[in-house]
Amino acid sequence: MAVMDTFETIRHRRAVRYYIDKKVEEADMQTILNAGRLAPSVLNSQPLEFIRVKDPEKLKLIHEMMLHGWEVEMGAFDGFNCYAGTQSYPTTQNLPRQEEFTPMDYYHPSEIIIVATDEEKRESTPYSSNEYFSDSGNAASSAIMNMMLAARSMGIGSVWLSFPDSVEIKWHFNIPKTMGIAAMLNFGYPDRWPEIPDVIGADDPRFWPRRPVENMVHYEKFDEDKWQKETRNLFMYGPVIGKDRYLEIEAKK
């Protein structure tokens, strides 16, 4: 399978929530998992465990737990039949791209990988007294991004899921209580690739463009004046001032 070069992969990675009904080849999943395995970790602690979930009933279970989490956070969906897909997901109604999106669409991946962290692993190592050894969150983040980029390079979509009560996830998937859950990741062949955000003045920050690198880089010390002028004003409050005002400010630079 053709793969993208590193920078193009990074640039074109997007969260994919729409999948076609096609299983990812096992060889490709092994490549993705190996990318996670090769991620750096503090003192080479390798504190991660990957739980692969492919069974349709278990994927449906995770789907239901996600919906329950949404209901708790956003309020009950009045008369909402999640599997019939009869209603758009409420938060999409004011987005610049009027896409029909139901929670049913969100959870039809080829498989989900649960990334678990072994929080007690350092106790059985020569580094048990090193307080930094247990910094498994950094290892998990590195592995997650490695896997998502490896997937994108092969034309496979992914998304980092929010998840409900981790205790419930642990119980259903036999994960020890002493372990943490860093993430759940969808993988599958995309129905379409989302566009790179470029909507200046959009109400939803998911559609804002990436900040220019020159606005993010400081030399030798943090430049508070630059931060106030460039970063906060234009990109945190840019959507409030609107597209025309934004372009007017940009033209005066």
For each residue, the residues with C-beta under 8 A, 3 or more apart:
1: 28 154 155
2:
3: 9 153 154
4: 8 9 12 152 153
5: 8 9
6: 9 10
7: 10 11
8: 4 5 11 12
9: 3 4 5 6 12 13 149 152 153
10: 6 7 13 149
11: 7 8 196
12: 4 8 9 152 193 196
13: 9 10 148 149 152
14: 157 193 194 195 196
15: 158 159 160 194
16: 19 157 158 159 186 188 190 193 194
17: 101 105 106 159 186
18: 105 190 191 192
19: 16 108 109 110 157 186 188 189 190 191
20: 188 189 190 191
21: 108
22: 110 188 189
23: 110
24: 28 29 110 111 156 187 188 189
25: 28 29
26: 29 30
27: 30 31
28: 1 24 25 31 32 151 154 156
29: 24 25 26 32 33 52 111 187
30: 26 27 33 34
31: 27 28 34 35 150 154
32: 28 29 35 36 147 150 151 154 156 187
33: 29 30 36 37 50 52 113 147
34: 30 31 37 38 150
35: 31 32 38 39 143 146 147 149 150
36: 32 33 39 48 50 115 143 144 146 147
37: 33 34 46 143
38: 34 35 146
39: 35 36 48 139 142 143 145 146
40: 139 142
41: 44 45 46 47 48 136 138 139 142
42: 45 132 133 135 138 139
43: 127 130 132 133
44: 41
45: 41 42 121 122 125 127 133 136 139
46: 37 41 139
47: 41 117 118 119 121 134 136 139
48: 36 39 41 115 116 117 118 136 139 140 143 182
49: 115 116 117 118 179
50: 33 36 113 114 115 116
51: 113 114 116 173 175
52: 29 33 111 112 113
53: 58 59 62 111 112 113 114 173
54: 58 59 110 111
55: 58 59
56: 59 60
57: 60 61
58: 53 54 55 61 62 172 173
59: 53 54 55 56 62 63 107 108 109 111 112
60: 56 57 63 64 107
61: 57 58 64 65 172
62: 53 58 59 65 66 107 112 184
63: 59 60 66 67 82 103 104 106 107
64: 60 61 67 68 82
65: 61 62 68 69 163 164 168 169 172
66: 62 63 69 70 103 106 107 161 162 163 164
67: 63 64 70 71 82 103
68: 64 65 71 72 164
69: 65 66 72 73 162 163 164 165
70: 66 67 73 74 77 103
71: 67 68 74 75 76 77
72: 68 69 164
73: 69 70
74: 70 71 90 91
75: 71
76: 71 80
77: 70 71 80 82 87 90
78:
79: 87
80: 76 77 86 87
81: 84 85 86 87
82: 63 64 67 77 85 102 103 104
83: 104
84: 81 104
85: 81 82 102 104 105
86: 80 81 102
87: 77 79 80 81 102
88: 92 93 100 101 102
89: 92 101 102 103 106
90: 74 77 93
91: 74 95
92: 88 89 95 98 99 100 101
93: 88 90
94: 203 204
95: 91 92 98 99 202 203 204 206 207
96: 199 202 203 204 207
97: 207
98: 92 95
99: 92 95
100: 88 92
101: 17 88 89 92 105 106
102: 82 85 86 87 88 89 105 106
103: 63 66 67 70 82 89 106 107
104: 63 82 83 84 85 107 108
105: 17 18 85 101 102 108
106: 17 63 66 89 101 102 103
107: 59 60 62 63 66 103 104 186
108: 19 21 59 104 105 188
109: 19 59 112 186 187 188
110: 19 22 23 24 54 187 188 189
111: 24 29 52 53 54 59 187 188
112: 52 53 59 62 109 161 184 185 186 187
113: 33 50 51 52 53 147 184 185 187
114: 50 51 53 169 173 175 181 183 184
115: 36 48 49 50 140 143 144 181 182 183 184 185
116: 48 49 50 51 175 179 180 181 182
117: 47 48 49 136 137 139 140 179 180 181 182
118: 47 48 49 121 136 178 179
119: 47 134 136 178 179 180
120: 123 124 178
121: 45 47 118 124 125 134 136
122: 45 125 127 128 130 133 134
123: 120 128
124: 120 121 128
125: 45 121 122 128 133
126:
127: 43 45 122 130 133
128: 122 123 124 125 133
129:
130: 43 122 127 133
131: 134
132: 42 43 135
133: 42 43 45 122 125 127 128 130
134: 47 119 121 122 131
135: 42 132 138 139
136: 41 45 47 48 117 118 119 121 139 140 180 182
137: 117 140 141 182
138: 41 42 135 141 142
139: 39 40 41 42 45 46 47 48 117 135 136 142 143
140: 48 115 117 136 137 143 144 182 183
141: 137 138 144 145 182
142: 39 40 41 138 139 145 146
143: 35 36 37 39 48 115 139 140 146 147
144: 36 115 140 141 147 148 160 182 183 185
145: 39 141 142 148 149
146: 35 36 38 39 142 143 149 150
147: 32 33 35 36 113 143 144 150 151 158 185
148: 13 144 145 151 152 158 160 185
149: 9 10 13 35 145 146 152 153
150: 31 32 34 35 146 147 153 154
151: 28 32 147 148 154 156 157 158 187
152: 4 9 12 13 148 149 155 156 157 158
153: 3 4 9 149 150
154: 1 3 28 31 32 150 151
155: 1 152 189
156: 24 28 32 151 152 187 188 189 190
157: 14 16 19 151 152 186 187 188 189 190 193
158: 15 16 147 148 151 152 185 186 187 188
159: 15 16 17 185 186
160: 15 144 148 183 184 185
161: 66 112 183 184 185 186
162: 66 69
163: 65 66 69 166 169 181 183 184
164: 65 66 68 69 72 168 169
165: 69 168 169
166: 163 169 170 180 181
167: 170 171
168: 65 164 165 171 172
169: 65 114 163 164 165 166 172 173 175 181 184
170: 166 167 173 174 175 176 177 179 181
171: 167 168
172: 58 61 65 168 169
173: 51 53 58 114 169 170
174: 170
175: 51 114 116 169 170 179 181
176: 170 179
177: 170
178: 118 119 120
179: 49 116 117 118 119 170 175 176
180: 116 117 119 136 166
181: 114 115 116 117 163 166 169 170 175 184
182: 48 115 116 117 136 137 140 141 144
183: 114 115 140 144 160 161 163
184: 62 112 113 114 115 160 161 163 169 181
185: 112 113 115 144 147 148 158 159 160 161
186: 16 17 19 107 109 112 157 158 159 161
187: 24 29 32 109 110 111 112 113 151 156 157 158
188: 16 19 20 22 24 108 109 110 111 156 157 158
189: 19 20 22 24 110 155 156 157
190: 16 18 19 20 156 157 193
191: 18 19 20
192: 18
193: 12 14 16 157 190
194: 14 15 16
195: 14 198
196: 11 12 14 209 210
197: 202 206 207 208 209 210
198: 195 207 209
199: 96 202 207 208 209
200: 208 209 238 243 246 247
201: 238 239 241 242 243 244 246
202: 95 96 197 199 205 207 208 239
203: 94 95 96 239
204: 94 95 96 207
205: 202 208 239
206: 95 197
207: 95 96 97 197 198 199 202 204
208: 197 199 200 202 205 235 238 239
209: 196 197 198 199 200
210: 196 197
211: 215 216 231 235
212: 215 216
213: 216 217
214: 217
215: 211 212 226 230 231 234 235
216: 211 212 213 231
217: 213 214
218: 221 222 223 226 227
219: 223
220:
221: 218
222: 218 227
223: 218 219 226 227
224: 227 228
225: 228 229
226: 215 218 223 229 230 231
227: 218 222 223 224 230 231 232
228: 224 225 231 232 233
229: 225 226 232 233
230: 215 226 227 233 234 235
231: 211 215 216 226 227 228 234 235 236
232: 227 228 229 235 236 237
233: 228 229 230 236 237 238
234: 215 230 231 237 238 246 249 250
235: 208 211 215 230 231 232 238
236: 231 232 233
237: 232 233 234 240 241
238: 200 201 208 233 234 235 241 246
239: 201 202 203 205 208 242
240: 237
241: 201 237 238 245 246 249
242: 201 239 245 246
243: 200 201 246 247
244: 201 247 248
245: 241 242 248 249
246: 200 201 234 238 241 242 243 249 250
247: 200 243 244 250 251
248: 244 245 251 252
249: 234 241 245 246 252 253
250: 234 246 247 253
251: 247 248
252: 248 249
253: 249 250
